[in-house]
Structures are given as C-alpha cells and as structure tokens.
Amino acid sequence: MSAPNVVCLASWNVDFMARIAQPLARGQTVMSPQLQRLPGGKGSNAAVACARQGAQVCVIARVGDDDLGQMALSLWTQEGMDIGHVVRAKGESSGVALIMVYDDGDNSIAVYPGAGAGMTAQHVLAAQPQIAQAQVLVSNCEVPLAATQAAFECARKNGVLTLLNPAPANPVPDALWPLVDVLTPNEGELLAHTGEHDVAAAAQVLLQRGVGAVVVTLGAQGCCLYRAGLAPLAVAGHAVRVVDTVGAGDTFTGTLAAALAAARAGHTEKAQTQEWQAIWPQALAQANAAAALSTQAVGAVSAMPTLEAVRAWLAQA
C-alpha cells in the first residue's frame, strides 16, 4: 500500500437509525416504520468520504472486539484504507449512535463512544511515520481531545495540514485552537464554540484564537470560508431533493480533506503558501457538491459519492 496523503483519527460507531415524522416531545413515544443498522462515526465517515474522493487514507482508531468492531475493519479494508493503526480493545464494546431521522430529512443523534473513548496520545504517536508523510491530518470531537492534540502537534512539526471538525460541540482546550489549520463547523457548532449569535462574528473569534481558516457549513445555503485579513468566500448550495442529511457534514469534511491533500501534493511549502488562496474555490465546490449528493440517499456511508460522481455532477451544474 502506498504512503497515505490523508491520516484520519477515526471515531467509530454503528448507527441504529429510526425514521419518525418529527422530533419527539419530552416524554413522547412513537412507533417507527423502519430501523436500519449502518456504519457510522464522524471520523470513520470522513475517512470513507476522503477515500472515495481519491485519497490514500490511513485510519487511527480504537474499536471493540465485538461484531461491530469487525464491521469497521471490513469497511475500512473494503474502502482501501491502511488499518495498521487500528486497535481492537479486548473485552470492550464498539460505539453506537441512536439516530432519529425526520420526514424533512433532518435528524437528531445520541452517541455512545464505546472503545473509541479509550484512544490515547500514545496510540496516536505510534503512527508518527504515517502522519509525517501525509498532506492532511483530520480529526473531530468524538475522538478524545488529548489524542487529537498529540496528533496535531506531530502534524505541525512535520508541515502537515490539520483539519478539525469540531463536532459534537464539546469544549475544546485553548491550546488546541492554534494547531488547527482548517476548521469545519456547522452553524450551530460554530456558535456553540464561541458563544456568539452571528456566524461572521463567531468565525472572527475562532480566527483570533489561532485557527487558520474557518469553513462553516450552512446546509442548503452552501458554505462560507473565513480567513484573517481576507474577505469571506461564500459558495452557494445546491437545490436537491433531500432524503437524509445524516453524514452530510462528514462527507463535506472528508471531501475537503481529499481536495486539499491533492492540491498540496507535489508542491514545496513556499508554493503551497503562494497557491493557498487559489485552491479554495475548487476545493469548497467539490466538498459542497459531495455533501449535497450525499443527502439524496439513506445513511451516511451508503450515500457518499465517488470523485467521478462529483465531477460528473459539477460538470452538469
């Protein structure tokens, strides 16, 4: 297997997805006409999206020694990923997500992290050679933050771009923000991490904390890139028939990681800096399109498009 150009700290859980008409009221019970068991976890989803966009992906993960853990290994192998740094935790169960999908395609999720909660800095640092060879390192807030901190410190020492999806919106230590080159929150996560009530103001708060670039996803409205000293760059969304939004944000993050890795490959650090502004419109358009396509089918992984599908769709847009 060739050296990875993207390394993903992969949270893993299995999604148990039920469809209901609308969000439950407190204390309410309803019957669901459908229950599905599907692969999930924000980190795993982003890794799969990344691989389908042509990246060579290495996953760093900790899964249970149950059938759900085997499900992760089978998926990642099928998607062509390097699983040499996946630990199976003896006697522990894998993570589970309980998902309610509503008639309008929106959803609510509760996650039990399982074995993934035991990922440590030592586990991550065992993969230092893979991180050092990569173009982009991706993590999220389902992964223990100490592990992400160690990974991002290693990436920074080796000139590797760091990308953090700050979901769920748990508190992030101040020391981590300056290690984040690209942040991909949705609007709710952006506001939760800053206490602001306005997207632009919230983005400026995170830039002041040291984040290199904030890409806020806005659902059907697309996304917007904020950078210090530069005008915001908005990319319009796509009008599609939404079936299910589960995994759309993860698809965006993974696709953006793959696009940035491809743009950085083969360039010197100086060239990367000079061309950095120019690569954003194409990378964001690709991520936006992939996320939109992913909402047109049920499930996260099952709905993620390939690079060929994204290119064909953009050519017709």
FIMARVO-184072 format. One record per residue (C-alpha): x, y, z; residue in one letter; chain. Coordinates in pm, whole numbers, padded with zeros to 5 digits. Layout:
% FIMARVO-184072
[[X Y Z] 'a' 'A'];
...
//
This chain:
% FIMARVO-184072
[[00000 00000 00000] 'm' 'A'];
[[00134 00345 -00093] 's' 'A'];
[[00205 00610 00169] 'a' 'A'];
[[-00109 00791 00290] 'p' 'A'];
[[-00175 01150 00189] 'n' 'A'];
[[-00453 01181 00449] 'v' 'A'];
[[-00450 01042 00804] 'v' 'A'];
[[-00783 01030 00988] 'c' 'A'];
[[-00836 00993 01361] 'l' 'A'];
[[-01145 00781 01318] 'a' 'A'];
[[-01418 00766 01575] 's' 'A'];
[[-01629 00458 01502] 'w' 'A'];
[[-01982 00365 01592] 'n' 'A'];
[[-02267 00176 01436] 'v' 'A'];
[[-02575 00382 01356] 'd' 'A'];
[[-02913 00246 01461] 'f' 'A'];
[[-03141 00468 01256] 'm' 'A'];
[[-03517 00500 01300] 'a' 'A'];
[[-03747 00715 01088] 'r' 'A'];
[[-04021 00921 01252] 'i' 'A'];
[[-04233 01212 01132] 'a' 'A'];
[[-04091 01488 01354] 'q' 'A'];
[[-03878 01545 01666] 'p' 'A'];
[[-04015 01386 01982] 'l' 'A'];
[[-04169 01594 02257] 'a' 'A'];
[[-04033 01533 02607] 'r' 'A'];
[[-04176 01202 02734] 'g' 'A'];
[[-04329 01112 02397] 'q' 'A'];
[[-04315 00761 02245] 't' 'A'];
[[-04395 00689 01881] 'v' 'A'];
[[-04373 00386 01655] 'm' 'A'];
[[-04116 00386 01376] 's' 'A'];
[[-04186 00210 01047] 'p' 'A'];
[[-03819 00141 00982] 'q' 'A'];
[[-03495 00058 01167] 'l' 'A'];
[[-03157 00028 00997] 'q' 'A'];
[[-02810 -00069 01122] 'r' 'A'];
[[-02544 00123 00932] 'l' 'A'];
[[-02173 00208 00970] 'p' 'A'];
[[-02107 00549 01127] 'g' 'A'];
[[-01893 00766 01349] 'g' 'A'];
[[-01785 01113 01237] 'k' 'A'];
[[-01422 01015 01195] 'g' 'A'];
[[-01498 00696 01007] 's' 'A'];
[[-01749 00873 00785] 'n' 'A'];
[[-01498 01145 00696] 'a' 'A'];
[[-01233 00882 00624] 'a' 'A'];
[[-01465 00695 00387] 'v' 'A'];
[[-01566 01016 00211] 'a' 'A'];
[[-01199 01106 00177] 'c' 'A'];
[[-01109 00767 00028] 'a' 'A'];
[[-01396 00784 -00221] 'r' 'A'];
[[-01259 01120 -00337] 'q' 'A'];
[[-00934 00952 -00437] 'g' 'A'];
[[-00716 01000 -00128] 'a' 'A'];
[[-00486 00734 00015] 'q' 'A'];
[[-00616 00716 00372] 'v' 'A'];
[[-00465 00581 00692] 'c' 'A'];
[[-00705 00544 00986] 'v' 'A'];
[[-00603 00567 01350] 'i' 'A'];
[[-00881 00415 01559] 'a' 'A'];
[[-00978 00204 01859] 'r' 'A'];
[[-01274 -00033 01821] 'v' 'A'];
[[-01431 -00308 02031] 'g' 'A'];
[[-01362 -00678 01984] 'd' 'A'];
[[-01728 -00740 01901] 'd' 'A'];
[[-01903 -00787 01567] 'd' 'A'];
[[-01944 -00410 01539] 'l' 'A'];
[[-01566 -00369 01559] 'g' 'A'];
[[-01521 -00626 01284] 'q' 'A'];
[[-01771 -00428 01080] 'm' 'A'];
[[-01533 -00129 01098] 'a' 'A'];
[[-01230 -00330 00988] 'l' 'A'];
[[-01423 -00481 00697] 's' 'A'];
[[-01549 -00141 00582] 'l' 'A'];
[[-01212 00032 00600] 'w' 'A'];
[[-01041 -00256 00421] 't' 'A'];
[[-01307 -00255 00151] 'q' 'A'];
[[-01250 00119 00101] 'e' 'A'];
[[-00877 00060 00052] 'g' 'A'];
[[-00753 00222 00375] 'm' 'A'];
[[-00444 00146 00579] 'd' 'A'];
[[-00572 -00011 00904] 'i' 'A'];
[[-00231 -00084 01059] 'g' 'A'];
[[-00302 00157 01345] 'h' 'A'];
[[-00647 00031 01436] 'v' 'A'];
[[-00655 -00125 01785] 'v' 'A'];
[[-00918 -00383 01883] 'r' 'A'];
[[-00982 -00333 02255] 'a' 'A'];
[[-01023 -00671 02425] 'k' 'A'];
[[-01342 -00705 02626] 'g' 'A'];
[[-01478 -00365 02516] 'e' 'A'];
[[-01780 -00286 02301] 's' 'A'];
[[-01778 -00062 01998] 's' 'A'];
[[-01958 00270 01983] 'g' 'A'];
[[-02324 00307 01894] 'v' 'A'];
[[-02527 00604 01767] 'a' 'A'];
[[-02904 00626 01811] 'l' 'A'];
[[-03041 00835 01526] 'i' 'A'];
[[-03387 00972 01464] 'm' 'A'];
[[-03444 01081 01103] 'v' 'A'];
[[-03746 01303 01037] 'y' 'A'];
[[-03969 01337 00733] 'd' 'A'];
[[-03791 01658 00626] 'd' 'A'];
[[-03455 01473 00619] 'g' 'A'];
[[-03316 01637 00933] 'd' 'A'];
[[-03206 01430 01232] 'n' 'A'];
[[-03110 01408 01599] 's' 'A'];
[[-02829 01183 01727] 'i' 'A'];
[[-02711 01045 02061] 'a' 'A'];
[[-02370 00875 02058] 'v' 'A'];
[[-02215 00618 02294] 'y' 'A'];
[[-01843 00621 02204] 'p' 'A'];
[[-01758 00275 02336] 'g' 'A'];
[[-01397 00163 02283] 'a' 'A'];
[[-01319 00480 02091] 'g' 'A'];
[[-01321 00678 02416] 'a' 'A'];
[[-01003 00496 02515] 'g' 'A'];
[[-00786 00631 02232] 'm' 'A'];
[[-00474 00791 02384] 't' 'A'];
[[-00186 01013 02279] 'a' 'A'];
[[00042 00707 02291] 'q' 'A'];
[[-00180 00528 02041] 'h' 'A'];
[[-00164 00826 01805] 'v' 'A'];
[[00211 00876 01838] 'l' 'A'];
[[00272 00516 01732] 'a' 'A'];
[[00157 00638 01389] 'a' 'A'];
[[00408 00926 01369] 'q' 'A'];
[[00569 00797 01046] 'p' 'A'];
[[00230 00790 00870] 'q' 'A'];
[[00140 01137 00997] 'i' 'A'];
[[00474 01280 00887] 'a' 'A'];
[[00425 01150 00531] 'q' 'A'];
[[00071 01281 00494] 'a' 'A'];
[[-00051 01604 00338] 'q' 'A'];
[[-00353 01640 00569] 'v' 'A'];
[[-00445 01513 00917] 'l' 'A'];
[[-00816 01503 01008] 'v' 'A'];
[[-00986 01472 01347] 's' 'A'];
[[-01314 01552 01521] 'n' 'A'];
[[-01451 01599 01872] 'c' 'A'];
[[-01579 01241 01904] 'e' 'A'];
[[-01211 01146 01938] 'v' 'A'];
[[-01055 01212 02282] 'p' 'A'];
[[-00907 01561 02260] 'l' 'A'];
[[-00575 01455 02417] 'a' 'A'];
[[-00526 01222 02120] 'a' 'A'];
[[-00612 01498 01874] 't' 'A'];
[[-00376 01739 02050] 'q' 'A'];
[[-00086 01492 02023] 'a' 'A'];
[[-00162 01421 01659] 'a' 'A'];
[[-00188 01789 01565] 'f' 'A'];
[[00140 01869 01744] 'e' 'A'];
[[00308 01594 01542] 'c' 'A'];
[[00150 01723 01222] 'a' 'A'];
[[00261 02080 01289] 'r' 'A'];
[[00623 01968 01342] 'k' 'A'];
[[00614 01792 01006] 'n' 'A'];
[[00439 02060 00800] 'g' 'A'];
[[00118 01859 00767] 'v' 'A'];
[[-00211 02049 00728] 'l' 'A'];
[[-00452 01991 01018] 't' 'A'];
[[-00829 01983 00975] 'l' 'A'];
[[-01069 01963 01269] 'l' 'A'];
[[-01442 01904 01253] 'n' 'A'];
[[-01545 02042 01597] 'p' 'A'];
[[-01844 01813 01638] 'a' 'A'];
[[-02002 01739 01868] 'p' 'A'];
[[-01959 02089 02013] 'a' 'A'];
[[-01778 01983 02330] 'n' 'A'];
[[-01538 02230 02497] 'p' 'A'];
[[-01202 02249 02318] 'v' 'A'];
[[-00885 02335 02515] 'p' 'A'];
[[-00729 02672 02432] 'd' 'A'];
[[-00401 02503 02339] 'a' 'A'];
[[-00562 02313 02051] 'l' 'A'];
[[-00708 02604 01855] 'w' 'A'];
[[-00371 02743 01728] 'p' 'A'];
[[-00285 02395 01595] 'l' 'A'];
[[-00593 02391 01370] 'v' 'A'];
[[-00525 02499 01013] 'd' 'A'];
[[-00881 02438 00889] 'v' 'A'];
[[-01198 02413 01100] 'l' 'A'];
[[-01526 02279 00955] 't' 'A'];
[[-01816 02351 01196] 'p' 'A'];
[[-02177 02376 01101] 'n' 'A'];
[[-02358 02692 01205] 'e' 'A'];
[[-02478 02555 01539] 'g' 'A'];
[[-02136 02421 01634] 'e' 'A'];
[[-01970 02748 01535] 'l' 'A'];
[[-02199 02949 01762] 'l' 'A'];
[[-02172 02697 02046] 'a' 'A'];
[[-01791 02708 02044] 'h' 'A'];
[[-01785 03089 02065] 't' 'A'];
[[-02098 03199 02250] 'g' 'A'];
[[-02172 03439 01965] 'e' 'A'];
[[-02505 03475 01787] 'h' 'A'];
[[-02374 03575 01444] 'd' 'A'];
[[-02179 03349 01208] 'v' 'A'];
[[-01930 03612 01090] 'a' 'A'];
[[-01859 03733 01445] 'a' 'A'];
[[-01817 03375 01566] 'a' 'A'];
[[-01572 03297 01287] 'a' 'A'];
[[-01363 03600 01383] 'q' 'A'];
[[-01349 03479 01744] 'v' 'A'];
[[-01200 03147 01632] 'l' 'A'];
[[-00954 03317 01398] 'l' 'A'];
[[-00841 03528 01693] 'q' 'A'];
[[-00788 03208 01891] 'r' 'A'];
[[-00538 03098 01628] 'g' 'A'];
[[-00741 02890 01382] 'v' 'A'];
[[-00602 02930 01031] 'g' 'A'];
[[-00928 02913 00836] 'a' 'A'];
[[-01292 02858 00935] 'v' 'A'];
[[-01520 02687 00683] 'v' 'A'];
[[-01874 02698 00818] 'v' 'A'];
[[-02123 02466 00653] 't' 'A'];
[[-02470 02613 00606] 'l' 'A'];
[[-02679 02323 00479] 'g' 'A'];
[[-02878 02412 00169] 'a' 'A'];
[[-02715 02757 00167] 'q' 'A'];
[[-02372 02605 00100] 'g' 'A'];
[[-02068 02714 00297] 'c' 'A'];
[[-01853 03016 00375] 'c' 'A'];
[[-01479 03046 00428] 'l' 'A'];
[[-01337 03296 00677] 'y' 'A'];
[[-00967 03388 00698] 'r' 'A'];
[[-00789 03663 00887] 'a' 'A'];
[[-00749 03980 00683] 'g' 'A'];
[[-00943 03850 00381] 'l' 'A'];
[[-01300 03887 00265] 'a' 'A'];
[[-01527 03587 00330] 'p' 'A'];
[[-01563 03342 00042] 'l' 'A'];
[[-01919 03209 00008] 'a' 'A'];
[[-02001 02905 -00205] 'v' 'A'];
[[-02369 02860 -00286] 'a' 'A'];
[[-02552 02539 -00204] 'g' 'A'];
[[-02733 02309 -00445] 'h' 'A'];
[[-03106 02257 -00477] 'a' 'A'];
[[-03157 01882 -00430] 'v' 'A'];
[[-03432 01652 -00307] 'r' 'A'];
[[-03320 01577 00048] 'v' 'A'];
[[-03381 01223 00170] 'v' 'A'];
[[-03147 01211 00469] 'd' 'A'];
[[-02886 01459 00599] 't' 'A'];
[[-02703 01204 00820] 'v' 'A'];
[[-02332 01218 00733] 'g' 'A'];
[[-02355 01522 00505] 'a' 'A'];
[[-02120 01725 00725] 'g' 'A'];
[[-01877 01433 00746] 'd' 'A'];
[[-01889 01396 00368] 't' 'A'];
[[-01805 01766 00337] 'f' 'A'];
[[-01511 01736 00579] 't' 'A'];
[[-01368 01423 00419] 'g' 'A'];
[[-01405 01559 00067] 't' 'A'];
[[-01243 01888 00164] 'l' 'A'];
[[-00951 01697 00318] 'a' 'A'];
[[-00905 01496 -00001] 'a' 'A'];
[[-00923 01807 -00220] 'a' 'A'];
[[-00671 01997 -00008] 'l' 'A'];
[[-00438 01696 00003] 'a' 'A'];
[[-00448 01666 -00375] 'a' 'A'];
[[-00381 02038 -00416] 'a' 'A'];
[[-00085 02028 -00178] 'r' 'A'];
[[00076 01715 -00324] 'a' 'A'];
[[00393 01778 -00519] 'g' 'A'];
[[00429 02143 -00414] 'h' 'A'];
[[00701 02290 -00199] 't' 'A'];
[[00597 02466 00120] 'e' 'A'];
[[00659 02803 -00049] 'k' 'A'];
[[00443 02706 -00347] 'a' 'A'];
[[00171 02584 -00116] 'q' 'A'];
[[00166 02922 00057] 't' 'A'];
[[00156 03112 -00273] 'q' 'A'];
[[-00121 02898 -00420] 'e' 'A'];
[[-00317 02854 -00097] 'w' 'A'];
[[-00575 03120 -00177] 'q' 'A'];
[[-00628 02990 -00530] 'a' 'A'];
[[-00715 02631 -00434] 'i' 'A'];
[[-01003 02722 -00203] 'w' 'A'];
[[-01285 02785 -00456] 'p' 'A'];
[[-01238 02449 -00629] 'q' 'A'];
[[-01190 02257 -00303] 'a' 'A'];
[[-01502 02409 -00148] 'l' 'A'];
[[-01707 02349 -00463] 'a' 'A'];
[[-01605 01983 -00459] 'q' 'A'];
[[-01689 01944 -00089] 'a' 'A'];
[[-02020 02128 -00131] 'n' 'A'];
[[-02122 01905 -00421] 'a' 'A'];
[[-02027 01583 -00244] 'a' 'A'];
[[-02226 01684 00065] 'a' 'A'];
[[-02531 01771 -00146] 'a' 'A'];
[[-02516 01438 -00331] 'l' 'A'];
[[-02490 01253 00000] 's' 'A'];
[[-02830 01383 00112] 't' 'A'];
[[-03009 01210 -00174] 'q' 'A'];
[[-02996 00859 -00026] 'a' 'A'];
[[-03041 00698 00315] 'v' 'A'];
[[-02746 00658 00553] 'g' 'A'];
[[-02404 00816 00582] 'a' 'A'];
[[-02157 00579 00414] 'v' 'A'];
[[-02409 00430 00172] 's' 'A'];
[[-02486 00776 00032] 'a' 'A'];
[[-02130 00909 -00008] 'm' 'A'];
[[-02037 00974 -00372] 'p' 'A'];
[[-01718 00891 -00556] 't' 'A'];
[[-01488 01151 -00710] 'l' 'A'];
[[-01615 01056 -01054] 'e' 'A'];
[[-01976 01112 -00946] 'a' 'A'];
[[-01893 01454 -00801] 'v' 'A'];
[[-01704 01562 -01112] 'r' 'A'];
[[-01987 01449 -01339] 'a' 'A'];
[[-02246 01630 -01130] 'w' 'A'];
[[-02043 01954 -01120] 'l' 'A'];
[[-01998 01937 -01497] 'a' 'A'];
[[-02376 01938 -01537] 'q' 'A'];
[[-02445 02203 -01270] 'a' 'A'];
//
